Amino acid sequence: MANKKEEVVTTTTKVANGEKTVTTVTTTTETTTTTRKKKSGWWSKLSTLMKVLVIAGAVLLVGLIVGLLVLGRVKATSNTMETSVFQGETVWFNRCKKPVQGDVLVFRHPEADTVVENMRDKNYYKMTRLYGNAWCNKSVDPVKYQPKKRRPIVLSRCFGLPGDVVTIKDNIVYVNNAAVQDPVSAKYAYLTVSTGHVGLDVLEPLGLNKAGMNSSSEDAETVISYFRNSIPSDCMAALYSMTEESANALSKSDIIRKIQKVSLPKEYFERTVFPYMESLHWNSSNFGPVLVPAKGKVLKLNTDILPFYRRCIEAYEGNKVDVKDGKIFINGDEATSYRFRRDYYFVLGDNRTSDDDSRYFGFLPANHIMGVAR
């Protein structure tokens, strides 16, 4: 780096008539050299290739840490999503994504908070609905509370978001009065009428290997009895859980007389279907309408409305509810309304013959959701 320096020199010369002054300006260039100290750190000693590898490794490490915080994985243990997710299959899910309609949610079973000690694979609440509290209290071993982290993990598809109104009519799902298209993987119970025994050579290529609905909420013979009049005396009848594509393929068999998607009659009351009130005559094929609770939503309460939301208020939001002389009391105070403290969702399995979705356990609390399947 060069610096410019000026010097002023004054010279006095005597002449005959006096003194003469001459001013001379001298410019001197001063050069300053700056020397940078060479760094001796480990980074400077690395080659370009090593630097690239170190940066790439750091990026991968950060990505791995972020991935562990955002992503999770589980093994599918239920048959609610059969054909789209198989039992035992590993499923990755996003912990941070906000659910939207159509997403497959990974969640802890909301009704697994109470279990029978020696029958942990059974739904205690379902047993009480089928056989009554008195029978269960007398016939089963003592029940115990099960913390959320030990409850079974279930996968189901999101249909109703907080604040939505959900209705099912003849197996068609309506959300806010608009029909929702089923995924192609949806499985329903099909009544199959045949002139003879349907062998494994016909069933196995379609992924079927036995008569009857697997994990059905209703006994197959009970359902078939509703269609007896349409079954010729010389034919056999069975129920199969399958997709529409499989049903169309099975119908081409020479011994098949008829295949019909089962829709339970509107007047039929299914005891295990939420909210378990015979006066409603709801079943897995005809259900609702029902409002999905939303955080901050204020709901007017009466004894007719309470059965739909009592479990939300008590089990999921930690209140004590009593009904005396037709009046509702929450934590000892009379209540004519209630403000929900969290969001809820309405979910359905792609396998509609399964009984592990909102038609049976009701609303899914947001704090039970682990994430959205990828």
C-alpha positions in Angstrom: 0.0 0.0 0.0 1.5 3.4 -1.0 1.2 6.7 0.9 1.8 10.1 -0.8 3.9 12.5 1.3 4.6 16.2 0.5 7.6 18.2 1.9 7.9 22.1 1.5 11.5 23.4 1.2 12.2 27.1 1.5 15.5 28.4 -0.1 16.8 32.0 0.4 19.2 33.4 -2.2 21.1 36.7 -1.9 21.1 38.8 -5.1 22.5 42.2 -5.8 19.3 44.1 -5.2 18.3 42.1 -2.1 17.2 38.6 -1.1 15.2 36.3 -3.3 13.1 33.6 -1.7 12.3 30.4 -3.7 9.8 27.8 -2.4 10.2 24.3 -3.6 7.6 21.5 -3.1 9.1 18.1 -3.0 6.8 15.1 -3.2 8.0 11.9 -1.6 6.3 8.6 -2.1 6.4 6.4 1.0 5.6 2.8 0.5 4.1 0.8 3.4 3.9 -2.9 3.1 1.3 -4.8 5.1 2.0 -8.4 5.8 -0.9 -10.7 6.7 -0.2 -13.3 9.3 -0.7 -16.8 7.9 -3.4 -18.8 9.8 -2.3 -22.1 11.2 -5.8 -23.5 12.3 -7.0 -27.1 11.4 -9.4 -25.8 8.8 -6.7 -24.2 6.7 -4.7 -27.4 6.7 -7.5 -29.3 5.1 -7.6 -30.0 1.4 -10.5 -28.7 -0.7 -11.9 -32.2 -0.9 -11.8 -32.7 2.8 -13.5 -29.3 3.4 -16.3 -30.4 1.0 -16.7 -33.7 2.9 -16.8 -32.0 6.3 -19.5 -29.5 5.1 -21.5 -32.3 3.6 -21.2 -34.3 6.8 -22.4 -31.3 8.9 -25.4 -30.8 6.6 -26.3 -34.5 6.9 -26.0 -34.4 10.7 -28.3 -31.4 11.0 -30.7 -33.0 8.6 -30.7 -36.2 10.7 -31.4 -34.3 13.9 -34.2 -32.3 12.3 -35.6 -35.5 10.8 -35.7 -37.2 14.2 -37.6 -34.3 15.6 -40.0 -34.0 12.7 -40.4 -37.6 11.5 -41.3 -40.8 13.3 -42.1 -44.4 12.3 -44.4 -47.1 13.6 -45.5 -50.5 12.6 -49.1 -50.9 11.5 -50.8 -53.1 14.1 -54.5 -52.9 13.1 -56.5 -53.7 10.0 -58.2 -50.4 9.7 -56.2 -49.4 6.6 -56.0 -52.8 4.9 -55.1 -52.6 1.2 -53.4 -49.3 1.6 -51.3 -50.1 4.7 -50.8 -53.7 5.7 -50.4 -55.1 9.2 -46.7 -55.2 10.2 -45.7 -52.6 7.6 -43.5 -49.7 8.7 -45.2 -46.4 8.4 -43.3 -43.0 8.5 -45.2 -40.0 9.8 -44.7 -36.3 10.0 -45.1 -34.9 13.6 -45.5 -31.3 12.5 -48.0 -31.4 9.7 -51.5 -30.1 10.5 -54.1 -32.7 9.4 -56.3 -32.0 6.4 -59.1 -34.0 5.0 -57.9 -37.2 3.3 -54.7 -37.5 5.4 -53.9 -40.8 7.1 -53.5 -40.1 10.8 -51.3 -42.1 13.2 -52.7 -41.9 16.7 -53.0 -43.6 20.1 -56.3 -45.4 20.5 -58.5 -43.0 22.5 -60.6 -45.8 24.1 -57.5 -47.7 25.4 -57.3 -45.7 28.6 -59.0 -48.5 30.4 -58.1 -52.2 30.0 -58.9 -55.6 31.5 -55.6 -56.9 33.0 -55.7 -60.3 31.4 -57.4 -59.2 28.1 -55.4 -56.2 27.0 -56.3 -56.9 23.3 -60.0 -56.4 24.1 -61.8 -53.1 24.1 -63.3 -52.7 27.6 -65.8 -50.1 26.5 -67.0 -52.3 23.6 -67.6 -55.2 26.0 -69.7 -53.0 28.3 -71.8 -51.9 25.3 -72.3 -55.5 24.2 -72.8 -57.2 27.5 -73.6 -54.4 30.0 -71.7 -52.9 32.9 -73.2 -55.3 35.4 -71.9 -58.4 33.4 -68.5 -56.9 32.9 -68.1 -55.9 36.5 -69.0 -59.4 37.6 -67.3 -61.5 34.8 -64.0 -59.8 34.0 -60.9 -59.3 36.1 -60.3 -55.8 37.6 -59.7 -53.1 35.1 -56.9 -50.6 35.3 -55.9 -47.3 33.8 -53.4 -47.4 30.9 -51.2 -44.3 30.2 -51.3 -42.9 26.7 -47.8 -44.0 25.7 -48.8 -47.6 26.2 -52.0 -47.5 24.2 -52.2 -49.3 20.8 -51.3 -47.2 17.7 -54.0 -47.0 15.0 -54.1 -45.6 11.5 -57.2 -44.1 10.0 -58.1 -41.5 7.4 -59.2 -38.0 8.4 -62.7 -37.1 7.1 -64.0 -34.5 9.6 -61.9 -31.5 10.8 -62.7 -29.4 13.9 -66.0 -27.7 13.4 -67.2 -29.9 10.5 -70.5 -31.7 10.4 -70.2 -35.4 9.4 -73.0 -37.7 8.1 -73.0 -41.2 6.6 -75.9 -42.2 4.4 -75.8 -45.7 2.9 -72.0 -45.9 3.3 -71.5 -42.5 1.6 -69.7 -39.9 3.8 -70.9 -36.3 3.7 -68.9 -33.5 5.3 -70.8 -30.2 5.6 -73.4 -31.7 3.2 -70.9 -32.4 0.5 -70.2 -36.0 -0.5 -66.6 -37.1 0.0 -65.0 -39.5 -2.6 -63.8 -42.8 -1.1 -60.2 -43.8 -1.8 -59.9 -46.7 -4.3 -58.4 -48.7 -1.4 -61.7 -48.6 0.6 -63.0 -52.0 1.6 -66.7 -52.7 2.4 -68.6 -55.8 3.3 -70.1 -57.5 0.2 -72.9 -60.0 0.3 -71.9 -62.8 -2.1 -74.6 -65.2 -3.4 -73.2 -68.3 -5.1 -74.5 -71.6 -6.5 -71.8 -73.5 -4.7 -68.8 -73.2 -2.4 -66.4 -70.4 -3.4 -63.0 -72.1 -3.3 -59.6 -70.7 -2.5 -58.6 -70.8 -6.1 -61.1 -68.0 -6.7 -60.6 -66.1 -3.4 -56.8 -66.1 -3.0 -56.0 -64.1 -6.2 -58.3 -61.4 -4.7 -56.5 -61.4 -1.3 -59.5 -63.3 0.3 -59.2 -66.6 2.1 -62.3 -67.0 4.3 -65.9 -66.2 4.4 -67.2 -63.5 6.8 -66.0 -60.0 7.6 -62.7 -59.8 9.3 -62.9 -57.8 12.6 -66.5 -57.0 11.8 -68.6 -55.1 14.3 -71.6 -57.3 13.6 -71.8 -61.0 13.3 -71.9 -62.1 9.7 -75.0 -64.3 10.2 -76.8 -61.4 11.7 -76.1 -59.2 8.7 -77.0 -61.9 6.2 -80.3 -62.5 7.9 -81.5 -59.1 6.7 -81.1 -60.2 3.1 -82.6 -63.7 3.4 -85.6 -62.8 1.2 -83.2 -61.9 -1.7 -81.2 -65.1 -1.4 -82.6 -68.1 -3.5 -83.1 -71.3 -1.5 -80.6 -73.2 -3.7 -77.8 -70.7 -3.2 -75.2 -70.0 -0.6 -74.5 -66.6 1.0 -71.3 -65.2 2.6 -69.8 -61.9 3.5 -66.4 -60.7 2.3 -64.5 -57.6 3.1 -63.1 -56.3 -0.2 -62.6 -53.4 -2.5 -64.9 -52.5 -5.3 -62.3 -53.7 -7.8 -62.1 -57.1 -6.1 -65.9 -57.3 -6.0 -66.1 -56.7 -9.7 -63.4 -59.4 -10.4 -65.2 -61.9 -8.1 -68.5 -61.3 -9.9 -67.1 -62.8 -13.1 -66.8 -66.2 -11.5 -69.2 -68.7 -13.0 -70.7 -69.8 -9.7 -71.4 -66.2 -8.5 -75.1 -65.3 -8.8 -74.9 -61.8 -7.2 -72.6 -59.5 -5.3 -74.0 -56.6 -3.3 -72.3 -54.0 -1.1 -73.9 -54.2 2.3 -75.6 -51.2 3.7 -77.4 -51.8 7.0 -81.0 -50.7 7.2 -81.6 -47.2 8.6 -83.8 -48.6 11.3 -81.2 -51.0 12.5 -79.5 -50.1 15.8 -75.9 -51.2 16.1 -75.1 -51.2 19.8 -71.4 -50.6 19.4 -71.8 -47.5 17.2 -71.3 -44.0 18.8 -73.1 -42.6 20.8 -74.7 -45.9 21.7 -78.2 -44.6 21.9 -81.0 -46.9 20.6 -83.3 -44.0 20.0 -81.0 -42.8 17.2 -81.0 -46.1 15.3 -77.4 -45.3 14.0 -75.2 -48.0 12.5 -72.0 -48.2 10.6 -73.7 -47.6 7.3 -76.1 -44.8 8.4 -74.6 -42.4 10.9 -75.0 -38.7 12.0 -75.2 -35.8 11.4 -72.7 -35.0 14.2 -70.7 -31.8 14.9 -67.0 -32.4 15.4 -65.8 -30.3 18.4 -63.3 -27.4 17.8 -61.1 -25.6 20.2 -62.8 -22.5 21.6 -66.2 -23.6 20.3 -69.0 -23.0 22.8 -71.7 -25.7 22.8 -75.1 -25.4 24.3 -75.7 -28.3 26.6 -78.8 -30.3 27.5 -79.4 -33.9 28.3 -80.0 -34.8 24.6 -76.7 -33.3 23.5 -74.6 -34.4 26.4 -74.1 -38.1 25.3 -72.3 -36.9 22.1 -69.7 -34.9 24.0 -69.6 -36.2 27.6 -66.4 -38.3 26.9 -64.7 -35.2 25.4 -65.6 -33.1 28.4 -64.7 -35.8 31.0 -62.0 -38.2 29.7 -60.2 -35.9 27.3 -60.5 -32.5 29.0 -60.5 -33.7 32.7 -63.8 -32.5 34.0 -66.3 -34.2 36.3 -69.8 -34.4 34.8 -73.0 -35.2 36.7 -76.7 -35.2 35.8 -79.3 -34.5 38.5 -83.0 -33.9 38.0 -82.4 -33.2 34.3 -79.7 -30.6 35.0 -76.0 -30.9 34.0 -73.3 -30.1 36.5 -69.6 -29.7 35.5 -67.2 -29.8 38.4 -70.1 -29.2 40.8 -71.5 -26.2 38.9 -74.6 -26.2 36.9 -73.8 -25.8 33.2 -75.9 -24.9 30.2 -72.9 -24.6 27.8 -69.3 -25.7 27.5 -66.3 -24.3 25.7 -64.0 -27.0 24.3 -60.3 -26.7 25.2 -58.9 -28.7 22.2 -59.5 -29.7 18.7 -61.0 -33.0 17.6 -61.2 -35.0 14.4 -63.5 -37.6 12.8 -61.6 -40.5 11.2 -62.6 -43.6 9.2 -60.5 -46.6 8.3 -60.2 -47.6 4.6 -61.3 -51.0 5.8 -64.9 -50.1 6.7 -65.6 -53.5 8.2 -63.2 -52.6 11.0 -64.5 -51.1 14.3 -61.5 -48.9 15.2 -62.7 -45.6 13.9 -64.9 -42.7 14.8 -68.1 -44.5 14.1 -67.3 -46.6 17.2 -65.1 -44.6 19.6 -66.4 -41.2 18.7 -64.2 -38.1 18.3 -60.4 -38.3 18.1 -58.7 -35.7 20.4 -55.8 -33.7 18.8 -53.5 -34.6 21.7 -53.8 -38.4 20.8 -52.5 -37.8 17.2 -48.8 -38.7 16.7 -48.6 -37.3 13.2 -49.7 -37.6 9.5 -48.5 -40.7 7.6 -46.3 -40.0 4.6 
